[in-house]
Amino acid sequence: MSTAARAFWLVEPGKGEIRPVALPAPQPGEVLVRALHSGVSRGTEAIVFRGAVPVDQYATMRAPHQEGDFPAPLKYGYLSVGVVEQGPDGLVGRTVFALHPHQTAYVVPAEAVVVVPDDVPARRAVLAGTVETAVNALWDAAPLLGDRVAVVGAGMVGCCVARLLSRFPGTRVTLVDQDPTRAEVASRLGVDFAQPGDLDRTARHAPDRDLVVHTSATGSGLQLSLDLLAPEGTVLDLSWYGDSRVELALGGSFHSGRLGIRASQVGSVAAVRRSRYTHAQRLALAVDLLRDPAFDALLTGESPFEELPAVMPRLVDGTLPAICHTITY
């Protein structure tokens, strides 16, 4: 017997719709999950929604349970939390996280879900995939005790990175964003806040950051990140620019200061932990870190699933401001 479900599909760049799905009965080793919440990963999903995925990245940027192909039609997304209705005895009735697109119910292998601890609210758990990105980034960055760190870009990834960094002893973290309302979010995350204009190199804020994590996906944000670095410092760039071109002014202190730019991406486990962590273990660590209630600062709005075709364009063009906008089922 099949189970009826509904999924959000991008039917063409800039336009989405909800389509029916007939789910197969779960086989041994599979689970049927009934969705409770999903999260919109604004940076990546905006690029997908606009049809701006570069052709040479079509294979790399496929989501784990994506259907269809870039640029469209396809269903995309990877922040879903639900309850297991059918499957192994140890999972039935448990709340789980899965890297699945926006869909009311789905059947996936049991190893594709991670159990959410009882003390982690289901809505907060949609952040697991983003916290996993932050974990991998900090494995790549290897911050040291007492480091002076700036995180440029106060979106989902930047905020998650800032919160994890705030727990490093002796580390001073500044979250940087053009939006002054992010100051309250930074306070809830336990870090300092600054707007780009506050960080004028000729003013009291000298380029003295040991590490800068860049997440704004803009050329100006990456330039600011370089300008904030102390000599020998490194920018860890988590941004994905899609098909946008980025220009940098490298005639200043980039060479004399021996500055570095390094990319980090969650698709591979960071090399320093690859021998010890699988993708599943890294995701389980991220879910466990969500016991921290400070992450609720990132949950800035929610809409019912039926409204997603109208909500997604507003999230993409910024008329619906959000850090993490969640979808309820």
C-alpha positions in Angstrom: 0.0 0.0 0.0 1.2 3.5 -0.7 0.8 6.6 1.5 -0.3 10.0 0.1 2.0 12.9 0.7 2.7 16.4 -0.7 6.0 18.0 -1.7 7.2 21.5 -2.6 8.6 21.5 -6.2 10.5 24.3 -8.0 8.7 24.0 -11.3 10.8 26.8 -13.0 13.2 29.4 -11.7 11.3 31.7 -9.4 8.1 29.6 -9.2 7.2 26.8 -6.9 4.1 24.6 -6.3 2.9 21.8 -4.1 2.5 18.4 -5.8 1.1 15.1 -4.6 3.4 12.2 -3.9 2.6 8.5 -3.6 5.0 7.0 -1.0 5.8 3.3 -1.2 5.4 1.2 1.9 8.6 1.2 3.9 10.8 -1.9 3.4 12.9 -3.6 6.1 15.6 -1.1 7.1 13.5 1.9 6.0 11.3 4.4 8.0 8.2 6.4 7.2 8.6 9.9 8.6 5.6 12.3 9.1 7.0 15.8 8.9 6.6 18.3 11.8 8.8 21.2 10.7 11.3 22.0 7.9 13.6 25.0 7.6 14.4 27.1 4.6 18.2 27.4 4.1 18.0 30.8 2.7 21.4 31.2 1.1 21.5 27.9 -0.8 17.8 27.6 -1.5 17.7 31.2 -2.8 20.3 30.3 -5.4 18.4 27.1 -6.3 15.1 29.0 -6.5 16.6 31.6 -8.8 18.0 29.0 -11.1 21.5 30.3 -10.4 23.4 27.0 -9.8 26.4 26.9 -12.1 26.2 24.1 -14.7 29.5 22.6 -13.5 28.1 22.3 -10.0 24.9 20.4 -10.8 26.2 17.1 -9.5 28.0 18.6 -6.5 25.0 20.6 -5.2 22.4 17.8 -5.4 20.6 17.4 -2.0 20.6 13.9 -0.5 17.0 13.1 -1.4 16.5 15.6 -4.3 14.2 14.6 -7.1 14.6 16.2 -10.5 17.5 18.1 -11.9 18.8 21.6 -11.9 17.7 24.2 -12.8 14.1 22.8 -12.7 11.7 21.1 -12.1 13.0 19.6 -8.9 12.3 19.3 -5.2 15.1 20.6 -3.0 15.8 21.2 0.7 17.6 19.5 3.5 16.3 20.6 6.9 13.4 18.4 7.9 12.2 17.1 11.3 9.4 14.6 11.8 8.1 11.6 13.7 8.8 8.0 12.6 5.4 6.3 12.0 6.7 3.0 10.6 10.1 1.3 10.8 12.4 -0.5 13.3 10.9 -0.7 16.8 13.6 1.5 18.3 12.7 4.4 16.0 8.9 4.2 15.8 7.5 7.2 17.7 10.8 9.0 17.9 11.4 12.5 16.6 14.1 12.5 14.0 16.1 14.9 11.7 16.6 14.1 8.0 18.3 15.9 5.1 15.1 15.8 3.1 13.3 18.4 1.0 10.0 20.1 2.1 7.5 17.3 2.1 4.6 16.2 4.4 5.9 12.6 4.7 8.7 10.5 3.2 10.3 7.1 3.2 14.1 6.9 3.7 16.6 4.4 4.9 16.8 4.2 8.7 20.4 5.3 8.7 19.4 8.5 6.9 17.7 9.8 10.1 19.2 11.0 13.4 17.2 10.8 16.6 16.5 14.2 18.2 17.1 14.2 22.0 14.0 14.6 24.1 15.3 18.0 25.4 15.7 19.5 21.9 12.5 21.0 20.7 11.5 19.7 17.3 11.4 23.2 15.7 14.9 24.0 16.9 16.1 20.7 15.5 15.7 21.9 11.9 18.9 23.8 12.5 20.9 20.5 12.7 22.1 20.7 9.1 23.3 24.3 9.5 25.0 23.5 12.8 26.7 20.6 11.1 28.1 23.1 8.5 29.4 25.2 11.4 31.0 22.2 13.1 32.8 21.3 9.9 33.9 24.9 9.4 35.5 25.1 12.9 37.3 21.8 12.3 38.7 23.5 9.2 39.4 26.8 10.9 41.0 25.3 14.1 40.5 28.4 16.3 42.8 28.8 19.3 42.1 29.9 22.9 42.2 33.6 23.1 41.7 34.2 19.4 40.1 37.5 18.2 37.5 36.3 15.7 35.0 38.1 13.4 32.1 36.4 11.7 31.0 38.4 8.7 27.4 37.7 7.8 24.7 37.1 10.4 22.6 34.6 8.5 21.9 31.0 9.6 25.5 29.7 9.1 27.2 32.8 10.5 25.0 32.8 13.6 25.6 29.1 14.2 29.4 29.6 13.8 29.3 32.6 16.2 27.5 30.6 18.8 29.9 27.7 18.7 32.9 30.1 18.8 31.4 31.9 21.8 32.0 28.7 23.8 35.8 28.7 23.2 37.5 30.0 26.4 39.1 33.4 26.1 37.9 33.9 22.5 36.3 37.2 21.6 33.8 36.9 18.8 32.2 39.8 16.9 29.3 39.1 14.6 29.2 41.6 11.7 26.2 42.4 9.6 24.7 45.4 7.8 21.3 44.8 9.5 21.3 46.6 12.9 18.5 44.3 14.1 21.1 41.5 14.2 22.5 43.2 17.3 19.8 41.6 19.4 20.5 38.2 17.9 24.2 38.6 18.6 23.4 39.4 22.2 21.3 36.3 22.6 24.2 34.3 21.1 26.6 35.7 23.6 28.8 37.6 21.1 29.6 41.2 20.2 28.0 42.9 17.2 29.2 45.5 14.7 28.0 46.9 11.4 30.6 47.2 8.6 30.9 50.9 9.1 31.9 50.4 12.7 35.0 48.5 11.6 36.8 51.3 9.7 40.4 50.3 9.5 41.5 53.9 10.2 39.4 54.1 13.4 39.8 52.4 16.7 39.2 48.9 15.2 42.6 48.0 13.7 42.9 44.9 11.4 43.7 42.6 14.3 41.6 39.5 13.9 43.4 36.2 14.1 40.5 34.5 12.2 37.6 35.8 10.1 34.8 33.5 9.1 32.9 34.8 6.0 29.3 33.8 5.4 27.6 36.8 3.6 28.0 35.5 0.1 29.0 39.0 -1.2 32.2 40.4 -2.6 32.1 43.3 -0.2 31.8 40.9 2.7 34.8 38.9 1.6 36.8 42.2 1.1 35.8 43.3 4.6 36.9 40.0 6.0 40.4 40.3 4.4 40.6 43.9 5.7 40.0 42.8 9.3 42.8 40.2 9.4 45.9 40.6 11.4 49.2 39.6 9.6 49.3 35.9 8.8 45.6 35.6 9.5 43.1 33.5 7.4 39.6 34.1 6.1 37.6 30.9 6.2 34.9 31.4 3.5 31.7 29.4 3.9 29.8 31.4 1.3 28.4 29.9 -1.9 28.2 32.5 -4.6 26.4 30.4 -7.3 27.0 32.0 -10.7 27.9 35.4 -9.2 31.4 36.8 -9.8 33.4 38.2 -7.0 36.1 40.9 -7.3 38.7 41.7 -4.6 41.2 44.5 -4.1 44.4 42.5 -3.4 46.9 45.3 -3.9 47.0 46.3 -0.2 48.0 44.2 2.7 47.0 40.9 1.2 50.6 40.0 0.1 52.6 42.1 2.6 50.5 40.7 5.5 50.7 37.1 4.1 46.9 36.8 4.4 45.0 33.6 3.4 41.6 32.7 2.1 40.4 29.1 2.6 37.1 27.6 1.5 35.1 25.3 3.7 32.1 23.2 2.5 30.0 20.6 4.4 30.0 18.1 1.6 33.2 16.5 2.9 34.1 15.9 6.5 37.0 18.2 7.4 40.4 16.5 6.8 41.5 16.8 10.4 38.5 14.7 11.5 37.9 12.5 8.5 39.5 9.4 10.1 37.3 9.7 13.2 33.9 11.0 12.0 31.5 9.8 9.4 28.9 12.1 7.9 26.3 10.5 10.2 28.5 10.9 13.3 29.1 14.6 12.4 25.3 15.2 12.0 24.6 13.4 15.3 27.1 15.8 17.0 25.3 18.7 15.5 21.9 17.5 16.8 23.4 17.0 20.3 24.8 20.6 20.3 21.2 21.9 19.7 20.5 21.2 23.4 21.7 24.8 23.7 18.6 27.1 23.9 20.6 30.0 22.5 20.0 28.7 19.0 16.3 29.7 19.3 17.5 33.2 18.4 17.8 32.0 14.8 14.1 30.9 14.5 12.6 34.2 13.3 9.3 33.2 11.7 7.1 30.3 10.5 4.5 29.5 7.9 2.2 26.6 7.2 3.4 24.2 4.4 0.5 25.2 2.2 1.8 28.8 2.0 5.4 27.8 0.9 4.9 28.6 -2.8 4.0 32.2 -1.8 6.5 32.4 1.0 9.6 31.2 -0.8 9.8 34.2 -3.3 9.5 36.6 -0.4 12.3 34.9 1.5 14.5 35.0 -1.6 14.0 38.6 -2.4 14.2 39.8 1.2 10.7 41.2 1.5 10.1 38.6 4.3 13.1 39.1 6.5 14.4 36.0 8.3 17.3 34.1 9.6 15.7 30.7 9.7 12.1 30.6 8.5 10.4 27.4 9.5 7.6 25.5 7.8 5.0 23.7 9.9 3.1 20.6 8.8 
